[in-house]
Amino acid sequence: MKTLRHFIVLIFLASPSIALEEVYLEPNQFIKNSFETEPEIKTVWLKKEIKADIKELTGLDYPGLRIRYWEVGNKRAWILEAIGKVKLITTGFLINDQSIEDMRVLIYRETHGYEVQYPFFRNQFKGLRFESQKSYKLNKKIDGISGATLSVNALTKLSKIALYLDTLVAQSEN
């Protein structure tokens, strides 16, 4: 019995697919830090057309029926998730006038690539926007991190989703 226990512990420690969940910033704290006043909570329903646009834009089949966002004026906060290599990365985007003001890795679950949470990487997203509302091409390239390629790709795709959804919301309010 003791040998079996040691074997199970050894397998647990040796398994590369087991990642610890690292919470860098609680999602509710990200929202609180993003606004000076209490934001209004709103929802985007992921209709077939929106899901198809996200798939075309990023290659991701974004799960779920809705995405909540928080809004004060033209400033909106989005909390989105995507798989890096095998685990979800929870990310917060603060968008002001359809330009990313801040991006934060909130919860990181992967075994590699955690460097994406550092300011030297995150700061690249500040000022990121679409070149035009018709092309959905980002106005600048996001530089990668050696050993974190899949996490970088996931966050870049999430930034496109956040900007796309923000554009939809802004257009529907006008």
MIKOLZA-515649 format. One record per residue (C-alpha): residue number from 1; y, x, z; residue in one letter. Coordinates in Angstrom, 2 decimals. Each point is the difference from the previous one (the first is absolute). Example, Ala and Ser with C-alpha at 12.3 -4.5 7.8 and 13.67 -1.06 7.14 Angstrom:
residues 2
+-----+---------+---------+---------+---+
!   k !      yy !      xx !      zz ! r !
+-----+---------+---------+---------+---+
!   1 !   -4.50 !   12.30 !    7.80 ! A !
!   2 !    3.44 !    1.37 !   -0.66 ! S !
+-----+---------+---------+---------+---+
***
This chain:
residues 174
+-----+---------+---------+---------+---+
!   k !      yy !      xx !      zz ! r !
+-----+---------+---------+---------+---+
!   1 !    0.00 !    0.00 !    0.00 ! M !
!   2 !    2.38 !    2.82 !    0.89 ! K !
!   3 !   -0.77 !    1.68 !   -3.34 ! T !
!   4 !    0.77 !   -3.22 !   -1.88 ! L !
!   5 !    3.36 !   -0.27 !    1.77 ! R !
!   6 !    0.86 !    3.60 !   -0.93 ! H !
!   7 !   -1.04 !   -0.68 !   -3.59 ! F !
!   8 !    2.28 !   -3.07 !   -0.23 ! I !
!   9 !    2.93 !    1.92 !    1.47 ! V !
!  10 !   -0.61 !    2.87 !   -2.43 ! L !
!  11 !   -0.05 !   -2.38 !   -2.99 ! I !
!  12 !    3.21 !   -1.65 !    1.23 ! F !
!  13 !    1.79 !    3.34 !    0.35 ! L !
!  14 !   -1.28 !    1.38 !   -3.31 ! A !
!  15 !    0.78 !   -3.05 !   -2.13 ! S !
!  16 !    2.99 !    0.61 !   -2.29 ! P !
!  17 !    0.51 !   -3.72 !   -0.61 ! S !
!  18 !    0.89 !   -0.70 !    3.62 ! I !
!  19 !    3.75 !    0.24 !    0.42 ! A !
!  20 !    2.02 !   -0.51 !    3.09 ! L !
!  21 !    2.81 !   -2.52 !   -0.12 ! E !
!  22 !    3.29 !    1.76 !    0.63 ! E !
!  23 !    2.87 !   -2.36 !    0.80 ! V !
!  24 !    3.26 !    1.82 !   -0.77 ! Y !
!  25 !    2.20 !   -3.07 !    0.41 ! L !
!  26 !   -1.02 !   -3.52 !    0.97 ! E !
!  27 !    0.83 !   -2.45 !   -2.81 ! P !
!  28 !    2.10 !   -2.20 !    2.32 ! N !
!  29 !    1.98 !    3.09 !    1.09 ! Q !
!  30 !    0.63 !    0.90 !   -3.66 ! F !
!  31 !    1.47 !   -3.47 !   -0.53 ! I !
!  32 !    2.09 !    0.23 !    3.17 ! K !
!  33 !    1.35 !    3.45 !   -1.01 ! N !
!  34 !    0.81 !   -1.16 !   -3.53 ! S !
!  35 !    2.59 !   -2.66 !    0.84 ! F !
!  36 !    2.99 !   -0.30 !    2.30 ! E !
!  37 !   -0.47 !   -3.75 !    0.37 ! T !
!  38 !   -3.11 !   -2.17 !    0.20 ! E !
!  39 !   -1.46 !   -0.28 !   -3.52 ! P !
!  40 !   -1.30 !   -3.18 !   -1.54 ! E !
!  41 !   -3.74 !    0.06 !   -0.71 ! I !
!  42 !   -0.87 !   -1.17 !   -3.51 ! K !
!  43 !   -3.07 !   -0.08 !   -2.22 ! T !
!  44 !   -0.87 !    0.81 !   -3.60 ! V !
!  45 !   -3.04 !   -1.92 !   -1.18 ! W !
!  46 !   -2.20 !    2.15 !   -2.23 ! L !
!  47 !   -0.50 !   -2.37 !   -2.91 ! K !
!  48 !   -2.22 !    1.00 !   -2.93 ! K !
!  49 !    2.98 !    1.26 !   -2.02 ! E !
!  50 !    1.25 !    2.20 !    2.84 ! I !
!  51 !   -3.46 !    1.45 !    0.63 ! K !
!  52 !   -0.35 !    0.69 !   -3.74 ! A !
!  53 !    3.40 !    1.76 !   -0.05 ! D !
!  54 !   -0.97 !    2.14 !    3.01 ! I !
!  55 !   -3.30 !    0.89 !   -1.67 ! K !
!  56 !    1.80 !    0.98 !   -3.22 ! E !
!  57 !    2.69 !    1.93 !    1.88 ! L !
!  58 !   -2.29 !    1.96 !    2.35 ! T !
!  59 !   -3.63 !   -0.58 !   -0.91 ! G !
!  60 !   -0.55 !   -1.52 !    3.46 ! L !
!  61 !   -1.53 !   -3.39 !    0.71 ! D !
!  62 !    2.26 !   -0.79 !    2.95 ! Y !
!  63 !   -2.00 !   -2.15 !    2.45 ! P !
!  64 !    1.15 !   -3.08 !    1.81 ! G !
!  65 !    1.87 !   -3.18 !   -0.79 ! L !
!  66 !    3.43 !    0.94 !    1.32 ! R !
!  67 !    2.18 !    2.86 !    1.12 ! I !
!  68 !    2.54 !   -0.44 !    2.76 ! R !
!  69 !    3.36 !    1.72 !   -0.06 ! Y !
!  70 !    3.02 !    0.17 !    2.26 ! W !
!  71 !    3.53 !   -0.54 !   -1.30 ! E !
!  72 !    3.63 !    0.32 !    1.01 ! V !
!  73 !    2.39 !   -0.38 !   -2.95 ! G !
!  74 !   -1.17 !    2.22 !   -2.89 ! N !
!  75 !   -2.08 !    2.16 !    2.31 ! K !
!  76 !   -3.73 !   -0.68 !    0.20 ! R !
!  77 !   -2.90 !    1.64 !    1.83 ! A !
!  78 !   -3.49 !   -0.10 !   -1.44 ! W !
!  79 !   -3.24 !    1.07 !    1.70 ! I !
!  80 !   -2.70 !    0.73 !   -2.56 ! L !
!  81 !   -3.44 !    1.58 !    0.01 ! E !
!  82 !   -2.09 !    1.91 !   -2.52 ! A !
!  83 !   -3.10 !    2.13 !    0.13 ! I !
!  84 !    0.62 !    3.74 !   -0.23 ! G !
!  85 !   -3.47 !    1.43 !   -0.51 ! K !
!  86 !   -2.14 !   -2.39 !    2.05 ! V !
!  87 !    2.21 !   -1.44 !    2.76 ! K !
!  88 !    3.14 !   -2.11 !    0.09 ! L !
!  89 !    3.45 !    1.53 !    0.38 ! I !
!  90 !    2.52 !   -2.42 !    1.52 ! T !
!  91 !    3.51 !    0.72 !   -1.22 ! T !
!  92 !    3.44 !   -1.46 !    0.67 ! G !
!  93 !    2.70 !   -0.11 !   -2.68 ! F !
!  94 !    3.63 !   -0.83 !    0.66 ! L !
!  95 !    1.74 !   -1.03 !   -3.20 ! I !
!  96 !    3.73 !   -0.57 !   -0.30 ! N !
!  97 !    1.42 !   -1.35 !   -3.28 ! D !
!  98 !   -3.30 !    0.75 !   -1.77 ! Q !
!  99 !   -0.01 !    3.67 !    1.01 ! S !
! 100 !   -2.29 !    1.52 !    2.64 ! I !
! 101 !    2.04 !    0.90 !    3.05 ! E !
! 102 !   -2.95 !    1.12 !    2.11 ! D !
! 103 !   -3.76 !    0.36 !   -0.24 ! M !
! 104 !   -2.24 !    0.53 !    3.02 ! R !
! 105 !   -3.71 !    0.54 !    0.33 ! V !
! 106 !   -0.73 !   -2.35 !    2.89 ! L !
! 107 !   -3.78 !    0.32 !    0.41 ! I !
! 108 !   -2.10 !    2.73 !   -1.61 ! Y !
! 109 !   -3.78 !   -0.29 !    0.01 ! R !
! 110 !   -1.15 !    2.73 !   -2.41 ! E !
! 111 !   -1.56 !    3.32 !    1.02 ! T !
! 112 !    2.23 !    2.01 !   -2.38 ! H !
! 113 !    3.50 !   -0.27 !   -1.41 ! G !
! 114 !    1.82 !   -0.88 !    3.21 ! Y !
! 115 !    2.90 !    2.19 !   -1.19 ! E !
! 116 !    1.35 !   -3.04 !   -1.86 ! V !
! 117 !    1.49 !   -1.20 !    3.29 ! Q !
! 118 !    2.34 !    3.01 !    0.33 ! Y !
! 119 !    3.70 !   -0.28 !   -0.97 ! P !
! 120 !   -0.24 !    2.72 !   -2.68 ! F !
! 121 !   -2.25 !   -2.35 !   -1.97 ! F !
! 122 !    1.43 !   -3.39 !    1.03 ! R !
! 123 !    3.58 !    0.98 !   -0.88 ! N !
! 124 !   -0.96 !    0.04 !   -3.70 ! Q !
! 125 !   -0.18 !   -3.79 !    0.13 ! F !
! 126 !    3.62 !   -0.43 !    1.14 ! K !
! 127 !    2.03 !   -1.36 !   -2.89 ! G !
! 128 !   -3.12 !   -0.80 !   -2.01 ! L !
! 129 !    0.48 !   -2.98 !   -2.28 ! R !
! 130 !   -1.07 !   -1.27 !   -3.39 ! F !
! 131 !    1.88 !    1.50 !   -2.95 ! E !
! 132 !    0.48 !   -3.55 !   -1.26 ! S !
! 133 !   -1.31 !   -3.41 !    0.93 ! Q !
! 134 !   -1.78 !   -0.18 !   -3.33 ! K !
! 135 !   -1.96 !    3.28 !    0.08 ! S !
! 136 !   -1.14 !    0.26 !    3.64 ! Y !
! 137 !    0.06 !    3.79 !   -0.39 ! K !
! 138 !    1.08 !    1.94 !    3.09 ! L !
! 139 !    3.32 !    1.87 !   -0.28 ! N !
! 140 !   -1.53 !    3.24 !    1.30 ! K !
! 141 !   -3.36 !    1.72 !    0.34 ! K !
! 142 !   -1.72 !    0.30 !    3.39 ! I !
! 143 !   -1.31 !    3.53 !    0.56 ! D !
! 144 !   -3.54 !    0.20 !    1.33 ! G !
! 145 !   -1.53 !    1.90 !    2.89 ! I !
! 146 !   -3.01 !    2.22 !   -0.55 ! S !
! 147 !   -2.97 !   -1.62 !    1.73 ! G !
! 148 !    1.74 !   -3.37 !    0.30 ! A !
! 149 !   -0.01 !   -1.13 !   -3.63 ! T !
! 150 !   -1.66 !   -3.36 !    0.62 ! L !
! 151 !    2.32 !   -0.82 !    2.91 ! S !
! 152 !    3.04 !    0.99 !   -2.07 ! V !
! 153 !   -1.22 !   -2.19 !   -2.87 ! N !
! 154 !   -0.58 !   -2.94 !    2.35 ! A !
! 155 !    3.50 !    0.26 !    1.49 ! L !
! 156 !    1.59 !    0.33 !   -3.43 ! T !
! 157 !   -1.84 !   -3.15 !   -1.13 ! K !
! 158 !    1.07 !   -1.81 !    3.17 ! L !
! 159 !    3.63 !    0.97 !   -0.68 ! S !
! 160 !   -0.30 !   -1.61 !   -3.45 ! K !
! 161 !   -1.46 !   -3.16 !    1.56 ! I !
! 162 !    2.79 !   -0.14 !    2.60 ! A !
! 163 !    2.69 !    0.45 !   -2.65 ! L !
! 164 !   -1.66 !   -2.54 !   -2.30 ! Y !
! 165 !   -0.27 !   -2.63 !    2.76 ! L !
! 166 !    3.57 !    0.72 !    1.09 ! D !
! 167 !    1.17 !   -0.52 !   -3.59 ! T !
! 168 !   -1.82 !   -3.35 !   -0.14 ! L !
! 169 !    1.58 !   -1.14 !    3.25 ! V !
! 170 !    3.49 !    1.13 !   -1.06 ! A !
! 171 !   -0.31 !   -1.81 !   -3.33 ! Q !
! 172 !   -1.21 !   -3.21 !    1.64 ! S !
! 173 !    2.94 !    0.02 !    2.41 ! E !
! 174 !    2.56 !    0.29 !   -2.82 ! N !
+-----+---------+---------+---------+---+
***
